[in-house]
Amino acid sequence: MPTSLDQYVGVHATALDVRARRTELIANNLANADTPGFKARDMDFRAAMARAAGEQTTGGVHLTTTQAGHIGGASSTEAAANPDLKYRTPLAPALDGNTVDAQLEQAAFAENAVRYQATLTFLNNKFRGLLTAIMGS
Amino acid sequence: MSSFKAFDIAGSGMSAQSVRLNTTASNLANAESVSGDAASVYKPRHPIFEAVRAQLAAGAARDGNANAAVRVSGIYESPAPATARYEPGNPLADPNGYVYAPAVNVVEEMVNMISASRSYQNNVEVMNTSKELLMATLRLGQG
């Protein structure tokens, strides 16, 4: 029996956080459904989970800047701040450069919401189990 | 708290789409506002949307999203020339008997209106879902 509450809750707290971030991302895609030149984005969930859990993600090669004039490569851009953010592969980009597919985003949003609720249910059950253990009834 | 950002994003989308609806309404309402002078006739208005990118300060938020919302960066007036109509009986007609109607394409505006209203509904749905999720999160552990 793990003693720390963090350990007891396990991966679900992190999952909830990452799901909330994905909600924002897709909300942003939908809000920008009519913005010219906007590129739809989504996240690599596995990478985001691994990063949120404090693990090292593989394949992250960074350039080292040792002089003032050096260009930082990926580490100085927003790609480094959010390595798990990816651009969606457009199925049918609009003429104005917008790659948001409203139906696809809606589906992704619904899926994400359901999974968020599933995570909430897991957490709720864990807490209920803990309560039962404490109260003994 | 990051969950509230979804509200801001959906809210910005709703606000942008309502600006678009407003300009469409204005264009449709003025579709027949003729004038005796080609220069002073109503010009169709269209909003320009722009994605807002959050500032990425040094070492900015691990959970900071690169994107933050949408905003209307401006409203431009269409330079399309007014259409001249020969209506000598019209009291607004110029000495040659012409009145000028704005270059509003009613069909285009209707399509714009429907598109804007659908996008608005999408954003409302996002907001509703986010609210439900947040309320469920608040009830976490209460049984």
Chai-1 contact restraints between the chains, C-beta under 6 A:
chainA,res_idxA,chainB,res_idxB,connection_type,confidence,min_distance_angstrom,max_distance_angstrom,comment,restraint_id
A,A20,B,S2,contact,1.0,0.0,6.0,A-B,restraint_1
A,A20,B,S3,contact,1.0,0.0,6.0,A-B,restraint_2
A,R21,B,D63,contact,1.0,0.0,6.0,A-B,restraint_3
A,T23,B,A6,contact,1.0,0.0,6.0,A-B,restraint_4
A,E24,B,K5,contact,1.0,0.0,6.0,A-B,restraint_5
A,E24,B,A6,contact,1.0,0.0,6.0,A-B,restraint_6
A,E24,B,N65,contact,1.0,0.0,6.0,A-B,restraint_7
A,A27,B,A6,contact,1.0,0.0,6.0,A-B,restraint_8
A,A27,B,I9,contact,1.0,0.0,6.0,A-B,restraint_9
A,A27,B,A10,contact,1.0,0.0,6.0,A-B,restraint_10
A,A27,B,V126,contact,1.0,0.0,6.0,A-B,restraint_11
A,N28,B,I9,contact,1.0,0.0,6.0,A-B,restraint_12
A,N28,B,N67,contact,1.0,0.0,6.0,A-B,restraint_13
A,L30,B,N122,contact,1.0,0.0,6.0,A-B,restraint_14
A,L30,B,V126,contact,1.0,0.0,6.0,A-B,restraint_15
A,A31,B,I9,contact,1.0,0.0,6.0,A-B,restraint_16
A,A31,B,S12,contact,1.0,0.0,6.0,A-B,restraint_17
A,A31,B,G13,contact,1.0,0.0,6.0,A-B,restraint_18
A,A31,B,V70,contact,1.0,0.0,6.0,A-B,restraint_19
A,A31,B,N123,contact,1.0,0.0,6.0,A-B,restraint_20
A,N32,B,A51,contact,1.0,0.0,6.0,A-B,restraint_21
A,N32,B,V70,contact,1.0,0.0,6.0,A-B,restraint_22
A,A33,B,S119,contact,1.0,0.0,6.0,A-B,restraint_23
A,D34,B,F49,contact,1.0,0.0,6.0,A-B,restraint_24
A,D34,B,S119,contact,1.0,0.0,6.0,A-B,restraint_25
A,T35,B,F49,contact,1.0,0.0,6.0,A-B,restraint_26
A,T35,B,A51,contact,1.0,0.0,6.0,A-B,restraint_27
A,T35,B,V70,contact,1.0,0.0,6.0,A-B,restraint_28
A,F38,B,A51,contact,1.0,0.0,6.0,A-B,restraint_29
A,E78,B,L56,contact,1.0,0.0,6.0,A-B,restraint_30
A,E78,B,A66,contact,1.0,0.0,6.0,A-B,restraint_31
A,A81,B,L56,contact,1.0,0.0,6.0,A-B,restraint_32
A,A81,B,A60,contact,1.0,0.0,6.0,A-B,restraint_33
A,N82,B,A66,contact,1.0,0.0,6.0,A-B,restraint_34
A,L85,B,A66,contact,1.0,0.0,6.0,A-B,restraint_35
A,A113,B,T129,contact,1.0,0.0,6.0,A-B,restraint_36
A,Y116,B,L133,contact,1.0,0.0,6.0,A-B,restraint_37
A,L120,B,A136,contact,1.0,0.0,6.0,A-B,restraint_38
A,L123,B,L140,contact,1.0,0.0,6.0,A-B,restraint_39
A,F127,B,G141,contact,1.0,0.0,6.0,A-B,restraint_40
